[in-house]
Amino acid sequence: MSNSIDQLAEGGRGIKLMWQVADELSYTRTLDGRNCLSLSKSYEVEGRNRSQNIKNASLLDELMNCLNTWDWQNEIQQEQELHDSCVQHISLQVNTDVNALTLVLEWFEQLKDLSIPNEVWWKFQLALAEGFTNAVRHAHKHLPVETPVKLEIMVFNGRLELKIWDCGPYFDFDAKLKETIAADRKRCLDLEVLNHPCLMPSRPKTWELSQFIIAR
């Protein structure tokens, strides 16, 4: 997979790119009539950093440790709590303008000082860029430039979560994904066997077919 922002995928290829990057991928209709693309990517935290992070918990945790003479949690529970604790939360809202991609990427740079592996960083940046441009080019194709695109990233210890809200129409993600995979492999495979487990992306995904909608 290319790590160049200048080589962003178009249309269905963008869906495939996000599918390949994500561990969990969904696109749901919200109660306020928008669509929310949600992408989650897990990664391995280096043992040294993990141990240091557990020791350097929040100020409140340190204060509580001083007030108590025993540990309420074992090491496994501490690591699980650490993994589920948000390290950083950033959000941004921009107009429907593909040129705003520069601003989006600069916004993402806020996370550069966190202990995120380089490969994960570049792939997640590509997914962010593709998700944003997909919303602008397709979901908001016939909407005014003032139509907002909202982005949110939450960083956990060992996991990144991205959400992108758009105001586009309903879209059948499941059908588009199958179409994309079929088109990508039709030159060398019989389409009737595309659903075989050995031929689908190997990384496990979390998805509800009834919830998937994605900007074309």
Buried (B, 14 or more C-beta within 10 A) or exposed (E): EEEEBEEBBEBBBBBBBBBBBBBBBBBBBEEEEBBBBBBBBBBEBEEEEBEEBBEEBEEEBEEEEEEEEEEEEEEEEBBEBBBEEEBEEEEBEBBBBEEBBEBBBEBBEEBEEEBBEEEBBBBBBBBBBBBBBBBBBBBBEEBEEEBEBBBBBBBBBBBBBBBBBBBBBEBBBBEBBBEBBEEBBEEEBEEEEBEEEEEEEEEEEEBEEEBBBBBB
